[in-house]
């Protein structure tokens, strides 16, 4: 690089020394610039790490507001309505237990009858007996007719309806009984 100049050796050494000093100063400048940029990029994270106190205070204020909005009286009203709903589910208005009705129907089932679903409905606000819709599958027509007759002979059930269309097949019959 400086080999082909006509400068004396002492000046060449001094030029090399100056070149190295300038290179060192520029490299130190870029390193310090990188450190400053790194510090500035970490500053928002630093602020977020030391702001939990302010977050906790705002969260505490939100909780206080929520406590004022939801009072004990509201919780008591909600609990009372839940208890009424549970009472309606566990027993009908004439104190007939839905689980008892299901057990009564299942007690008349024979080995060839497979029950897939129960649907119990009652007209709201009336004292009528519930309507029960029993769906399932019977292995044979005879087993289905025997099941229907057993239900009709039970005094708990007023009326048992089996559509004639359910008796069209002789085996693997899907049925739907309506019981009052």
Buried (B, 14 or more C-beta within 10 A) or exposed (E): EEEEEEEEEEEBEEBEEEEEEEEEEEEEEEEEEEEEEEEEEEEEEEEEEEEEEEEEEEEEEEEEEEEEEEEEEEEEEEEEEEEEEEEEEEBBEEEBEBEEBBEBBEEBBEEBBEBEEBEBEBEEEEEEBBBBBBEBBBBBBEBBEBBBEBBBEBEEBEEBEBEEEBBEBEEEBEBBBBBE
